[in-house]
Amino acid sequence: MTTHTFTLIIDGPDLQADELVDEVFEAGCDDALVGRVDGIQIADFDREADTLQDAVLSAVAELESIGGITVLGRS
């Protein structure tokens, strides 16, 4: 497997809020660094997968399993 590095743009509740930090980890995103850039919420990933597409799709599915989170795109 290869490690793929990418950033997802996120809409929804603040993933850095105390009540959501554990949910991010439990959803499977322990390989993500969550933050904000110019007011836009992002998640930077270093994810192992066979392809970049597999890595991105799995990260999107995991993030969107958290209530109220929508992934708007990738940068």
Contacts in CASP RR format, 6 or more apart in sequence:
PFRMAT RR
TARGET T0000
AUTHOR 0000-0000-0000
METHOD contacts of the structure
MODEL  1
MTTHTFTLIIDGPDLQADELVDEVFEAGCDDALVGRVDGIQIADFDREAD
TLQDAVLSAVAELESIGGITVLGRS
1 48 0 8 1.000
1 49 0 8 1.000
1 50 0 8 1.000
2 48 0 8 1.000
2 49 0 8 1.000
2 50 0 8 1.000
3 46 0 8 1.000
3 47 0 8 1.000
3 48 0 8 1.000
4 45 0 8 1.000
4 46 0 8 1.000
4 47 0 8 1.000
4 48 0 8 1.000
4 49 0 8 1.000
4 51 0 8 1.000
4 52 0 8 1.000
4 55 0 8 1.000
4 56 0 8 1.000
5 44 0 8 1.000
5 45 0 8 1.000
5 46 0 8 1.000
6 44 0 8 1.000
6 45 0 8 1.000
6 47 0 8 1.000
6 52 0 8 1.000
6 55 0 8 1.000
6 56 0 8 1.000
6 59 0 8 1.000
6 74 0 8 1.000
7 42 0 8 1.000
7 43 0 8 1.000
7 44 0 8 1.000
7 45 0 8 1.000
7 74 0 8 1.000
7 75 0 8 1.000
8 42 0 8 1.000
8 43 0 8 1.000
8 45 0 8 1.000
8 56 0 8 1.000
8 59 0 8 1.000
8 60 0 8 1.000
8 63 0 8 1.000
8 71 0 8 1.000
8 73 0 8 1.000
8 74 0 8 1.000
8 75 0 8 1.000
9 40 0 8 1.000
9 41 0 8 1.000
9 42 0 8 1.000
9 71 0 8 1.000
9 72 0 8 1.000
9 73 0 8 1.000
9 74 0 8 1.000
9 75 0 8 1.000
10 34 0 8 1.000
10 41 0 8 1.000
10 42 0 8 1.000
10 43 0 8 1.000
10 63 0 8 1.000
10 69 0 8 1.000
10 70 0 8 1.000
10 71 0 8 1.000
10 72 0 8 1.000
11 41 0 8 1.000
11 69 0 8 1.000
11 70 0 8 1.000
11 71 0 8 1.000
11 72 0 8 1.000
12 41 0 8 1.000
12 68 0 8 1.000
12 69 0 8 1.000
12 70 0 8 1.000
13 20 0 8 1.000
13 67 0 8 1.000
13 68 0 8 1.000
13 69 0 8 1.000
14 20 0 8 1.000
14 41 0 8 1.000
15 21 0 8 1.000
15 24 0 8 1.000
15 34 0 8 1.000
15 35 0 8 1.000
15 41 0 8 1.000
15 43 0 8 1.000
15 66 0 8 1.000
15 69 0 8 1.000
16 34 0 8 1.000
16 35 0 8 1.000
16 36 0 8 1.000
20 66 0 8 1.000
23 66 0 8 1.000
24 32 0 8 1.000
24 34 0 8 1.000
24 63 0 8 1.000
24 66 0 8 1.000
27 62 0 8 1.000
27 63 0 8 1.000
27 65 0 8 1.000
27 66 0 8 1.000
28 62 0 8 1.000
29 43 0 8 1.000
29 45 0 8 1.000
29 59 0 8 1.000
29 62 0 8 1.000
29 63 0 8 1.000
31 45 0 8 1.000
31 46 0 8 1.000
31 47 0 8 1.000
31 48 0 8 1.000
32 43 0 8 1.000
32 44 0 8 1.000
32 45 0 8 1.000
32 59 0 8 1.000
33 43 0 8 1.000
33 44 0 8 1.000
34 41 0 8 1.000
34 42 0 8 1.000
34 43 0 8 1.000
34 44 0 8 1.000
35 41 0 8 1.000
35 42 0 8 1.000
35 43 0 8 1.000
36 42 0 8 1.000
42 75 0 8 1.000
43 59 0 8 1.000
43 63 0 8 1.000
45 55 0 8 1.000
45 59 0 8 1.000
47 55 0 8 1.000
47 58 0 8 1.000
47 59 0 8 1.000
48 55 0 8 1.000
49 55 0 8 1.000
49 58 0 8 1.000
56 74 0 8 1.000
59 71 0 8 1.000
60 71 0 8 1.000
63 69 0 8 1.000
63 71 0 8 1.000
64 70 0 8 1.000
64 71 0 8 1.000
END
